[in-house]
Amino acid sequence: MRILLVEDDRQMADYLYKALAESGAVVDQAANGREGLLLAASGDYDLLILDRMLPGLDGLGIVRTLRASGNQTPVLFLSALGEVDDRVEGLRAGGDDYLIKPFAFSELQARVEALLRRGSPDAPETRLRVADLEMDLLKREVSRAGKQILLQPREFRLLECLMRHAGQVVTRTMLLEQVWDYHFDPQTNVIDVHISRLRGKIDKEFDIQLLHTVRGAGYMLRAE
């Protein structure tokens, strides 16, 4: 799940970035309308979260420009302007939902999930399975042979990436881009550390090993 967050209130932006990232999203940020429009037009996002009042170009202007160009990425407006006319204007400009500040993150998260379901042309994939390992993407739960496995947010994203490519070699570059959102090699052992932790949680207590290292290539999730 890739989200663009356009919010000029630094404290609010930092809070939402952290909360969304902990929920498993890859989040790009912009602090003004023109930068937000540039990213939205050039990036491949599942959802845009836009503050309505932005410097340079307001949220309404961003959405109108995107819709005029054929970009139909779902948009959730955030705004302190909560009158009926304000909400109607935001929706008529091309927004898909409108959340009034202040709000609880749980409500924002629920609206994000609803928009992603609505925006998908096909029924959303909510469960992944490899052998007896299962992942519930909505509840963010993992189990193996019926036993629940507790994962940290980054471990969850790592396992999700591996499960979506089950039976295929997942390279270190793919993991850096899809799990850490790095487009360069940080020259650290961050992948090795997380793979080791993940292997200890999903394989250690089971006879059949699912997570394999493919030397010189990357990693693969499969039942032997």
KACORQUI-V436381 format. One record per helix or strand. SS is the DSSP state (A for helix, B for strand). FROM is the first residue (numbers start at 1). LEN is the number of residues. If there is no record, write none. Layout:
BEGIN
ss=[SS	SS]
from=[FROM	FROM]
len=[LEN	LEN]
END
This chain:
BEGIN
ss=[B	A	B	A	B	A	B	A	B	A	B	B	B	B	A	B	A	A	B	B]
from=[2	10	26	33	47	59	75	84	97	105	127	133	141	147	153	170	172	190	211	218]
len=[5	13	5	10	5	10	5	9	4	15	4	4	4	3	12	2	7	13	4	4]
END
